[in-house]
Amino acid sequence: MKRITFWKMSGSGNDFIVVDNRRGRVAAAEGADLARALCLRRFSVGADGMILIQKSSRADFAWRFFNADGSEAAMCGNGGRCAARFAYLKGIASKNMCFETGAGLIKAEVRGKRVKLQLPDPYGFREKVRLKVGGQVLEPGCMVVGVPHAVLNVDDIEAVPVQQWGKAVRRHREFAPEGTNVNFYQLTGSGGAAIRTYERGVESETLACGTGSVATALVAAAGGKVRSPVRLATRGGEELTVYFRRRGTVFSEVYLEGEADLVFEGKTWEEDPAPRRG
């Protein structure tokens, strides 16, 4: 393990390890292994994902985003908000910025602890996908918001078996080979929703998911259930707001807004934090 300075950040309970890698301290081939080692809870720093801030010739900076299992994702909404606030606090970018991701160029605005992030235009909307899961039929709507999402409207957000259904839908042959993230939402009386998400790459429920919140708002809006802006209560207890323009089932000018917190700064040690089986 190299000695690397890192920052721990949280976006509505979705937590990330951020590394300023503009000088190439972490080689391209090392990213996945480093993410697996550092994101391992109880044995290491622990996080849902790792963000490498890189140089860019097209924007203020570029990023590489790794899930906790080492898989690389094109986009992460809450991770994007954390990256934007980090870049502003470290003088890498001004409060209005643009950064490069695998899903394209992303714009962000930092206002104190709040960050408003413009997402790539979503695509791949499907109103209902019929799935057989554990002897029953589920019919999620689907949308790609940088990464794929399945969205299920439920009657009781507290009673839904997120781990069981999430794992089954995430790996269902309908979404092979990449799989999908899985979101469950219950409408609230305020025109918003409560949301829970099973995240691909983390392979468990997380306290929040930015792109999942966006996908949920858009799928619900396509079904005539909500209108912009949509406020979503996350499992972490914080609220995310999704803004968009809609023409039927086509969406544009999609934004995600919420707080991004800088938790602490640290350095890795030279010991391998990965657990050993013997």
FIBAMAR-182355 format. One record per atom (N, C-alpha, C): x, y, z; residue in three letters. Coordinates in steps of 0.02 Angstrom, whole numbers, plus 32768, in hexadecimal, padded with zeros to 4 digits. Example, Ala and Ser with C-alpha at 12.3 -4.5 7.8 and 13.67 -1.06 7.14 Angstrom:
% residues 2
82947EE48186ALA
82677F1F8186ALA
82947F5B8186ALA
82827F908162SER
82AC7FCB8165SER
82858002818ASER
END
This chain:
% residues 278
802A7FC48000MET
800080008000MET
802C803E8000MET
801F806C7FD3LYS
804480AC7FD1LYS
802B80DA8008LYS
80548109801CARG
803E813E8049ARG
801A8172801FARG
7FD981778026ILE
7FB081A47FFDILE
7F8481CE802AILE
7F83820F801DTHR
7F55823B8041THR
7F0F82348021THR
7EDC822F804BPHE
7E9882288032PHE
7E698253805CPHE
7E2E825F8042TRP
7DF982828065TRP
7DBC82568066TRP
7D9A8255809ELYS
7D5B822F80A4LYS
7D228261809ELYS
7CF282528072MET
7CB9827E8067MET
7C7882578068MET
7C42827A8077SER
7C00825B807ASER
7BCE82858053SER
7BA882648028GLY
7B7182848005GLY
7B308263801AGLY
7B0F827F804CSER
7ACF82648066SER
7AD7821E8081SER
7B11820E809DGLY
7B1D81CB80B9GLY
7B3F819C8089GLY
7B4381AE804AASN
7B6B818A8018ASN
7BB281A18022ASN
7BE081768039ASP
7C23818E804CASP
7C588178801AASP
7C8A81A58013PHE
7CBD819C7FDFPHE
7D0281AF7FF9PHE
7D34818D7FDEILE
7D7A819F7FE9ILE
7D9081C67FABILE
7DAA82027FB6VAL
7DBF822D7F7EVAL
7E0B82357F80VAL
7E2B822A7F47VAL
7E7482307F41VAL
7E8482617F09VAL
7EAB82957F1AASP
7EC382C47EE7ASP
7EFB82A27EC1ASP
7EEC82897E86ASN
7F1C82617E5FASN
7F3582867E21ASN
7F3582C97E24ARG
7F4A82EF7DE9ARG
7F9482E57DD9ARG
7FBB82D07E09ARG
800282C27DFDARG
800F82787DEEARG
7FDA82517DE9GLY
7FE2820B7DD5GLY
7FFF81DE7E0AGLY
7FF481EF7E49ARG
800E81C57E80ARG
7FF1817F7E7CARG
7FB281797E6AVAL
7F9381387E61VAL
7F9281287E16VAL
7FB680F47E02ALA
7FB980E17DBBALA
7F7680C77DA4ALA
7F6B80CB7D62ALA
7F2B80B87D46ALA
7F1880707D58ALA
7F4980437D59ALA
7F3B7FFD7D67ALA
7F307FEE7DB1ALA
7F3E801E7DDCGLU
7F3980137E24GLU
7EF680277E42GLU
7ECD804A7E1CGLY
7E9080677E37GLY
7E6180347E55GLY
7E537FFE7E31ALA
7E227FCD7E48ALA
7E397FAB7E89ALA
7E787F977E8CASP
7E927F767EC8ASP
7E927FA67F04ASP
7EA47FE57EF7LEU
7EA580167F2ELEU
7E5E80217F48LEU
7E2E80267F1BALA
7DE8802F7F31ALA
7DD07FF57F5BALA
7DDE7FB87F45ARG
7DC97F7E7F6CARG
7DE87F7E7FB2ARG
7E287F917FB6ALA
7E4B7F917FF6ALA
7E317FC88024ALA
7E2A8005800ALEU
7E18803D8035LEU
7DCE803F8047LEU
7DA38026801BCYS
7D5B802A8028CYS
7D437FF38057CYS
7D6E7FC48068LEU
7D5B7F8C8092LEU
7D4B7FA380D9LEU
7D0D7F9D80EDARG
7CF87FB5812FARG
7D147F878166ARG
7D247FA6819FARG
7D3E7F8681DBARG
7D887F7481D4ARG
7DA07F638199PHE
7DE67F53818FPHE
7E0E7F8F8174PHE
7DEB7FC28159SER
7E0E7FFA813ASER
7DE5803A8145SER
7DED806B8119VAL
7DCA80AA8120VAL
7D7E809F811DVAL
7D69807880ECGLY
7D22806980E3GLY
7CFE809E80BCGLY
7CDC808A8086ALA
7CB780B9805CALA
7C8E80938029ALA
7C5E80B6800AASP
7C3880997FD3ASP
7C5E809C7F91ASP
7C9080C87F8DGLY
7CB680CF7F50GLY
7CF380FA7F58GLY
7D1D80FC7F26MET
7D5A81257F25MET
7D5C81507EE7MET
7D70818F7EEFILE
7D7481BF7EB8ILE
7DBC81D57EAFILE
7DD681CF7E73LEU
7E1881EA7E62LEU
7E0E822A7E3ALEU
7E2782627E54ILE
7E2482A17E30ILE
7E6082A47E01ILE
7E5582AC7DC0GLN
7E8982A97D8DGLN
7E8E82EC7D67GLN
7EC482F37D43LYS
7ECB832C7D15LYS
7E9E83237CD9LYS
7E88835B7CBBSER
7E5F83597C7FSER
7E7383917C51SER
7E7383847C10SER
7E8183B87BDFSER
7E4083D87BC5SER
7E0783BC7BDBARG
7DC683D47BC2ARG
7D9C83F67BF7ARG
7DAF83EF7C37ALA
7D8584077C6DALA
7DB1841B7CA8ALA
7D9284307CDFASP
7DB884437D1AASP
7DDF84087D37ASP
7DC283CE7D32PHE
7DE483907D47PHE
7DBE83557D2APHE
7DDB831A7D30ALA
7DBA82DC7D1DALA
7DB682B07D5BALA
7D8D827E7D58TRP
7D8B824E7D90TRP
7D8882077D76TRP
7D9D81D97DA2ARG
7D8F81927D9AARG
7D6A817D7DD9ARG
7D33815A7DCFPHE
7D0A81467E09PHE
7D0A80FA7E0FPHE
7D1A80E17E4APHE
7D1B809A7E57PHE
7CE980887E8EPHE
7CC180557E82ASN
7C96803A7EB6ASN
7CC180167EEAASN
7CA180047F22ALA
7CC67FE37F58ALA
7CE47FA07F42ALA
7CC57F7F7F11ASP
7CDF7F3E7EFAASP
7D157F457EC5ASP
7D297F837EB6GLY
7D5E7F8F7E85GLY
7D467F9A7E3FGLY
7D067F8E7E32SER
7CEB7F9B7DEFSER
7CE87FE67DE2SER
7CF47FFA7DA4GLU
7CF580417D92GLU
7CB280547D73GLU
7C96808C7D88ALA
7C5680A47D6FALA
7C5F80E77D4BALA
7C3680F27D19ALA
7C3A812F7CF2ALA
7C23816C7D19ALA
7BF281627D46MET
7BD4819B7D68MET
7BBB81867DADMET
7BBB81B67DDBCYS
7B9D81AE7E1DCYS
7B8781F37E33CYS
7B4681FB7E40GLY
7B2B823D7E50GLY
7B46825A7E91GLY
7B4282347EC7ASN
7B5A824D7F07ASN
7BA782537F07ASN
7BC882257EE6GLY
7C10822A7EDEGLY
7C2482677EB6GLY
7BFD82777E83GLY
7C0A82B37E5BGLY
7C0382F27E83GLY
7BD182F47EB0ARG
7BC8832F7EDAARG
7C0383367F0BARG
7C1A82FE7F26CYS
7C5483007F53CYS
7C9383157F2ECYS
7C9D82FC7EF2ALA
7CD8830F7ECAALA
7CD883597EBBALA
7C9C83747EABALA
7C9783BB7E9CALA
7CA983E77ED8ALA
7C8D83D57F12ARG
7C9D83FD7F4EARG
7CE683F77F61ARG
7D0283BB7F5APHE
7D4983B27F68PHE
7D7383DE7F3APHE
7D6383DE7EFAALA
7D8984067EC9ALA
7D8584507EDAALA
7D4B84677EF0TYR
7D4384AD7F03TYR
7D6C84BD7F42TYR
7D6784937F74LEU
7D8B84A07FB3LEU
7DD7849E7FAALEU
7DEF84757F7BLYS
7E37846F7F70LYS
7E51849F7F3ALYS
7E2684CB7F20GLY
7E3C84FC7EEFGLY
7E4884DF7EAAGLY
7E2D84A57E9DILE
7E3584857E5BILE
7E0584A47E29ILE
7DCC84BB7E41ALA
7D9884D87E16ALA
7D74850F7E3CALA
7D52853B7E16SER
7D29856F7E35SER
7CE685507E49SER
7CB985797E65LYS
7C79855D7E7DLYS
7C4D85457E43LYS
7C58855F7E07ASN
7C3685467DCBASN
7C6A85217DA2ASN
7C6184E17D9AMET
7C9684B97D7CMET
7C7B84867D4BMET
7CAA84657D29CYS
7C9A842F7CFBCYS
7CCF83FA7D03CYS
7CBA83BB7D09PHE
7CED83867D0FPHE
7CDB834B7CE2PHE
7D0F83257CD3GLU
7D0B82F07CA1GLU
7CFF82AD7CC3GLU
7CCC82887CABTHR
7CBD82467CC5THR
7CB582157C8BTHR
7CAD81D67C9CGLY
7CA081A47C68GLY
7C5D81AD7C47GLY
7C3081D47C66ALA
7BEE81E27C4AALA
7BED82247C25ALA
7C2782457C1EGLY
7C2A82857BFBGLY
7C3D82BD7C2AGLY
7C3982FB7C12LEU
7C4983367C3ALEU
7C0E83477C67LEU
7C1E83537CA7ILE
7BEB83617CDAILE
7BF683A77CF6ILE
7BC083CE7CFBLYS
7BC484107D19LYS
7BAC840E7D62LYS
7BCA84397D8CALA
7BB6843B7DD2ALA
7BBC84827DECALA
7B9384917E1EGLU
7B9784D17E40GLU
7B9984C47E8CGLU
7BCB84E27EADVAL
7BD484D97EF5VAL
7BBB85187F18VAL
7B8E850E7F48ARG
7B7385467F70ARG
7B7785317FB9ARG
7BAF85437FDAGLY
7BBA852C801EGLY
7BC384E1801EGLY
7B9D84BE8048LYS
7BA18476804ALYS
7B7584558015LYS
7B48847C7FF6ARG
7B1B84607FC4ARG
7B3B84617F7FARG
7B2F842D7F5AVAL
7B4984277F16VAL
7B1084147EE7VAL
7B0984397EB1LYS
7AD884297E7ELYS
7AFD84107E41LYS
7AED83D27E2ELEU
7B1283AF7DFALEU
7AE683A27DBELEU
7AFE83B37D82GLN
7AD783A27D46GLN
7AEA835C7D2FGLN
7AB883327D26LEU
7AC382ED7D11LEU
7ABF82E87CC5LEU
7ADF82B57CA7PRO
7AD782AB7C5FPRO
7A8D829B7C50PRO
7A7882AD7C13ASP
7A32829F7C01ASP
7A2582537C07ASP
79F082407C2APRO
79E081F97C33PRO
79C781DB7BF2PRO
79CA81997BEETYR
79B181767BB3TYR
799C812F7BC8TYR
7982810A7B99GLY
797180C47BA6GLY
793480BA7BD1GLY
790580EB7BD1PHE
78CA80E47BFCPHE
789F80A97BE5PHE
788C80807C16ARG
785A804B7C0BARG
782780507C43ARG
77E880537C31GLU
77B4805F7C63GLU
77AD80247C93GLU
77AD7FE77C78LYS
77A77FAB7CA1LYS
77D07F737C83LYS
77F77F527CAEVAL
781C7F167C9AVAL
78047EDD7CC6VAL
77E77EAB7CA8ARG
77C97E757CCFARG
77FF7E437CE4ARG
78087E3A7D26LEU
783C7E0E7D40LEU
781E7DDC7D71LEU
78347D9D7D6CLYS
78217D6B7D9ELYS
78587D687DD2LYS
78477D777E10VAL
78777D797E47VAL
785A7D537E82VAL
78797D1C7E95GLY
78657CF77ED0GLY
781C7CE27ED0GLY
78037CCC7E97GLY
77BF7CB47E94GLY
778B7CEB7E8CGLY
77A07D297E84GLN
77707D5F7E78GLN
77877D8A7E3DGLN
775C7DB47E27VAL
776B7DDE7DEDVAL
77757E267E04VAL
77AD7E447DF0LEU
77BB7E8B7DFCLEU
77BD7EAE7DB9LEU
77A67EED7DB8GLU
77A47F137D79GLU
77C47F587D82GLU
78067F5B7D87PRO
78277F9C7D8FPRO
78277FC37D4EPRO
782880057D55GLY
783980307D1DGLY
788580357D1AGLY
78A080477CE0CYS
78E980487CD8CYS
78FF808A7CB7CYS
793B809F7CC8MET
795880DC7CADMET
79A380DA7CB6MET
79C880F37C85VAL
7A1080FA7C8CVAL
7A2081437C9AVAL
7A3E81507CD4VAL
7A5481947CE7VAL
7AA081907CF2VAL
7AC5818A7CBBGLY
7B0C817D7CC1GLY
7B1A81347CCDGLY
7AF481167CFAVAL
7AF680CE7D09VAL
7AAE80B47D0BVAL
7AA380737D02PRO
7A5F80587CFDPRO
7A3B80537D41PRO
79FA805E7D40HIS
79D280597D7CHIS
798F80387D6DHIS
7978800D7D9BALA
79347FF47D9CALA
791180157DD7ALA
78D180267DCEVAL
78AC804E7E00VAL
7869802C7E0EVAL
785D801E7E4FLEU
781F7FFE7E63LEU
77F9802A7E94LEU
77B980377E85ASN
778C805C7EB3ASN
776F80297EE4ASN
777580367F25VAL
775D80087F58VAL
772C802C7F87VAL
770480057FA9ASP
76D280217FD7ASP
76F08032801CASP
7723800B8031ASP
774080148073ASP
778C8011806DASP
77AD804A806DILE
77F5804D8064ILE
781B802B809DILE
77FC802780D8GLU
781D80078111GLU
781A7FBB810DGLU
77E77FA180EDALA
77DD7F5980ECALA
77FC7F3780B0ALA
780F7F5D807DVAL
78297F3E803FVAL
786B7F19804DVAL
78737EDB8033PRO
78B17EB5803EPRO
78E87ECC800EPRO
79077F04801EVAL
79377F247FF0VAL
79707EF57FDEVAL
798D7ED48010GLN
79C67EA88002GLN
79B37E6E7FD5GLN
797B7E4D7FE5GLN
79657E137FBFGLN
79517E257F78GLN
79237E547F70TRP
790D7E687F2ETRP
79447E8C7F07TRP
79697EB67F2BGLY
799D7EDC7F0AGLY
79D17EAF7EEAGLY
79E87E7E7F0FLYS
7A1A7E4F7EF5LYS
79FF7E287EB9LYS
79C17E127EBEALA
79A37DEA7E88ALA
799A7E137E48ALA
79817E507E4FVAL
79767E7B7E14VAL
79B97E927DF8VAL
79E77EA47E23ARG
7A297EBD7E0DARG
7A4B7E8A7DDEARG
7A447E497DEDARG
7A657E157DC6ARG
7A367DEF7D97ARG
79F97E097D8DHIS
79C97DE77D62HIS
79E37DE67D1AHIS
79D47DAF7CF7ARG
79ED7DA77CB2ARG
79D47DDE7C84ARG
799D7DFF7C96GLU
79847E367C6EGLU
79B77E6E7C68GLU
79E37E767C9APHE
7A127EAC7C9CPHE
7A5B7E957C91PHE
7A637E567C7EALA
7AA67E3B7C72ALA
7AC67E5C7C35ALA
7B087E607C32PRO
7B367E487C65PRO
7B487E7B7C9APRO
7B3A7EBB7C8EGLU
7B517EEF7CBCGLU
7B2B7EF17CFEGLU
7AEB7EDC7CFCGLY
7AC27EE27D38GLY
7AA67F287D3FGLY
7A827F357D75THR
7A637F777D7FTHR
7A617F887DC9THR
7A5B7FC87DD8ASN
7A4B7FDF7E1BASN
79FF7FD87E24ASN
79E97FD17E62VAL
79A27FC57E6EVAL
79887FF57EA4VAL
7954801B7E93ASN
7938804E7EBFASN
78F0803D7ED1ASN
78DE804B7F0FPHE
789A80417F28PHE
788280847F43PHE
784680997F31TYR
782E80D97F4ATYR
77E580D67F5ETYR
77D380FF7F8FGLN
778E81087FA5GLN
777D81527FA1GLN
774881637F80LEU
773381A87F79LEU
771F81C47FBELEU
772D82057FC8THR
771982278005THR
76E5825B7FF4THR
76C482758026GLY
768E82A5801AGLY
76A682E88000GLY
76E682F58003SER
770183367FEESER
771483367FA4SER
770483017F7FGLY
771882FE7F39GLY
775E82E57F2FGLY
777D82CE7F66GLY
77C082B17F63GLY
77BC82667F6EGLY
77F3824A7F86ALA
77F582027F90ALA
782B81F07FC2ALA
782181B87FE4ALA
78558198800DALA
787481627FE1ALA
78B7815A7FE5ILE
78DA812E7FB7ILE
790C81027FDCILE
791380C47FC4ARG
794780977FDAARG
796780797F9CARG
79A9806D7F9FTHR
79CD80567F63THR
79FC801D7F72THR
79FB7FE97F48TYR
7A2C7FB47F47TYR
7A5D7FC67F10TYR
7A9C7FD27F22GLU
7ACD7FEB7EF1GLU
7AF97FB57ED4GLU
7AFB7FB37E93ARG
7B2A7F897E6EARG
7B717FA07E7EARG
7B9E7F717E8AGLY
7BE37F837E9AGLY
7BF07F877EE4GLY
7BBD7F9C7F0AVAL
7BC07F987F53VAL
7BA17F557F69VAL
7B707F3F7F41GLU
7B4C7F007F4BGLU
7B287EFE7F8EGLU
7B0A7F367F9ESER
7AE37F3B7FDBSER
7ABA7F7B7FD8SER
7A8F7F848009GLU
7A6B7FC4800FGLU
7A9B7FF98027GLU
7A968035800ATHR
7ABE806E8021THR
7A8E80A3803ETHR
7AAB80D28062LEU
7A8281058083LEU
7A6681398052LEU
7A83813C8017ALA
7A6A81697FE3ALA
7A8A81557FA0ALA
7A6A81697F6ACYS
7A86815F7F27CYS
7A6E81997EFCCYS
7A9D81C17EE4GLY
7A8B81FD7EBDGLY
7A6A81ED7E7BGLY
7A8B81C37E52THR
7A6D81B37E11THR
7A2D818A7E1BTHR
7A2A81637E51GLY
79ED813E7E60GLY
79B4816C7E72GLY
79C381A17E97SER
798F81D27EA7SER
797681F57E69SER
79A482047E3BVAL
799082247DFCVAL
796581F47DD3VAL
797D81B67DCBALA
795781867DA3ALA
7911817B7DC1ALA
790C81787E03THR
78CC816F7E23THR
789D81A97E16THR
78B781E67E1CALA
788E82227E0FALA
787582227DC7ALA
78A182107D98LEU
788E82127D51LEU
785C81DB7D3FLEU
7867819F7D59VAL
783781697D4BVAL
77F3817A7D69VAL
77F281957DA6ALA
77B381A97DC5ALA
779281E17D9EALA
77BA82107D85ALA
779E82487D5EALA
7782822F7D1CALA
77A481FF7CFCALA
778C81E37CBDALA
774881C17CC6ALA
773C81A87D02GLY
76FC81897D12GLY
76C881B97D2DGLY
76D981FB7D2CGLY
76AA822D7D42GLY
76A182327D8EGLY
76D082177DB4LYS
76C982157DFDLYS
76E782517E20LYS
771A82727E01VAL
773B82AC7E20VAL
774C82DE7DEAVAL
775D831B7E00ARG
777483507DD3ARG
77B383707DF0ARG
77DA838F7DC4SER
781783B07DD9SER
780683EE7E03SER
782C83FC7E38PRO
786283D37E55PRO
7846839C7E82PRO
786B83657E86VAL
7857832C7EAFVAL
788883267EE9VAL
786D83237F26ARG
7897831C7F61ARG
789482D47F7AARG
78CF82B77F83LEU
78D282707F96LEU
78F482697FDALEU
78D282488007ALA
78ED823A804AALA
791681FB8047ALA
795782018054THR
798481C7804FTHR
798781A08091THR
79A38166808EARG
79AA813C80C9ARG
79DA815B80FCARG
7A07818680E4GLY
7A3581A88111GLY
7A1681E28137GLY
79D681F08129GLY
79B38225814DGLY
79B78269812DGLY
79DB826F80F6GLU
79E082AF80D3GLU
79B482B08095GLU
79A982EC807BGLU
797D82F48041GLU
79A583088004GLU
799582E77FCDLEU
79B182F97F8CLEU
797983157F60LEU
798B83477F37THR
795983677F0CTHR
796D835C7EC3THR
793D83477E9BVAL
7949833A7E54VAL
791F836A7E2AVAL
7940838D7DFCTYR
791F83BC7DCETYR
792583A17D87TYR
78F383B17D5CPHE
78F683997D17PHE
78C383BC7CECPHE
78CD83B97CABARG
789A83CA7C7AARG
7882838A7C5AARG
784083887C4BARG
7823834A7C32ARG
77F783577BF6ARG
77FF832E7BC3ARG
77D1832C7B8AARG
77BE82E37B80ARG
778482D07B9DGLY
7770828A7B9CGLY
779F82617BC7GLY
77C282327BA7THR
77F3820A7BCBTHR
783A821D7BB9THR
784382587B9BVAL
788682727B8BVAL
789782A97BBDVAL
78D182A37BDCPHE
78E682D27C10PHE
792782F57BFDPHE
792C83347C12SER
7968835B7C06SER
7973838B7C41SER
79AC83AC7C41GLU
79BE83DB7C76GLU
79B083BC7CBBGLU
79CF83837CC6VAL
79C5835C7D03VAL
79FB836F7D36VAL
79E583827D72TYR
7A1483967DA7TYR
7A0683707DE7TYR
7A3B83657E0ELEU
7A3783477E50LEU
7A5683777E82LEU
7A3283867EB9GLU
7A4C83B67EEAGLU
7A4883987F30GLU
7A7C83A57F57GLY
7A7D838F7F9DGLY
7ABF83A37FBCGLY
7AC883927FFCGLU
7B0583A48020GLU
7B3C83718013GLU
7B7A838A8013ALA
7BB58360800EALA
7BE483748047ALA
7BF483458073ASP
7C19835480B0ASP
7C60833880ACASP
7C91836280BFLEU
7CD6834C80C7LEU
7CDE8334810FLEU
7CEC82F48118VAL
7CEC82D6815AVAL
7D3182D8817BVAL
7D6482BF8158PHE
7DA782C28174PHE
7DDC82B8813EPHE
7E1A82C78150GLU
7E5482BD8125GLU
7E83828C8147GLU
7EA1825F8120GLY
7ECE822E813EGLY
7F028217810DGLY
7F2C81E78124LYS
7F5E81C980F9LYS
7F5C817D8101LYS
7F64815B80CATHR
7F67811280CETHR
7FAB80FE80ECTHR
7FAC80C3810ATRP
7FEA80A88126TRP
8006807680F4TRP
8041805B8101GLU
8062803080D1GLU
804F7FE680D9GLU
80227FD88108GLU
800B7F948111GLU
7FCE7F8780E5GLU
7FC67F4A80CEASP
7F8C7F3780A7ASP
7F507F2F80D5ASP
7F1A7F5780CBPRO
7EE17F5280F8PRO
7EB27F1880E9PRO
7EBC7EF580B2ALA
7E8D7EC080A0ALA
7E907E8680D2ALA
7E567E6A80E5PRO
7E567E338115PRO
7E747DF480F6PRO
7E917DCA811FARG
7EAE7D8C8107ARG
7E867D518122ARG
7E7E7D2080F9ARG
7E5B7CE3810EARG
7E907CAD8118ARG
7E8C7C8A814EGLY
7EBE7C57815AGLY
7EA37C1D8181GLY
END
